Amino acid sequence: MMKLPLALAALTLAAAPALAQNVVRLGSEGAYPPYNFINDANQLDGFERELGDALCERAQLTCEWVITDWDSIIPNLTAGNFDAILAGMNITDERRQVISFSDAYTPPAASSYAALEEDADIENGVVAVQVSTVQASYVAQTGATLLEFATPDETVAAVRNGEADAVFADRDFLVPIVEESGGEFVFVGEDVQLGEGIGIGLRQSDEELRETFNTAIASMKEDGTLNEMIIKWFGPNALTFD
């Protein structure tokens, strides 16, 4: 009995301009540190939480954060359950067929393999990745066996329990895991450049909101605050904007 009203409400919500009431709902995963994670106070935290709040302040928008699973994050955006994605999402042509992107708020970052052994077989072995990522698309084109999981933590656990020979993910995600593992994990092979940088995902119809975010991103690049934020969360060796 409730399916029809809910469907109609979702359609109405999706059609409403994101800036109509000056409130923008930002969708994030909360499970991909340091980009986004849930802290000890059970609050969304990380680089993208700080960035999203700063962008909304500059654009004089009110932010409301929505936590959602990664594998449903694009369908939830297009359905109108929130207005923008800040979730470590790389800009790719494949995703542009469904959604649009703001200008990148990080430069193109490296993806890396991590394993328990330096001689782990990343070319023909089993490689764990998070589902629906640029890393998953890349591994699918190699000779390795692709093993996909819903969350990044599960990909790391798969290596620990012997399900996979290596994990392949954003290097920024893997660095603290390797460094804090006490030698359990090591980087394997060469880094791989994927995507065009990370941007805000938006509905293709929300051109005004995209331009509003682009203006705020440009201002943070120009005054250096975006680079400062990148270094704060990813360290002094992180790639920054010229």
Summary of the structure (lengths in Angstrom):
residues: 242
radius of gyration: 18.5
end to end distance: 56.0
largest distance: 57.7
contacts: 765
relative contact order: 0.19
helix: 37%
strand: 24%
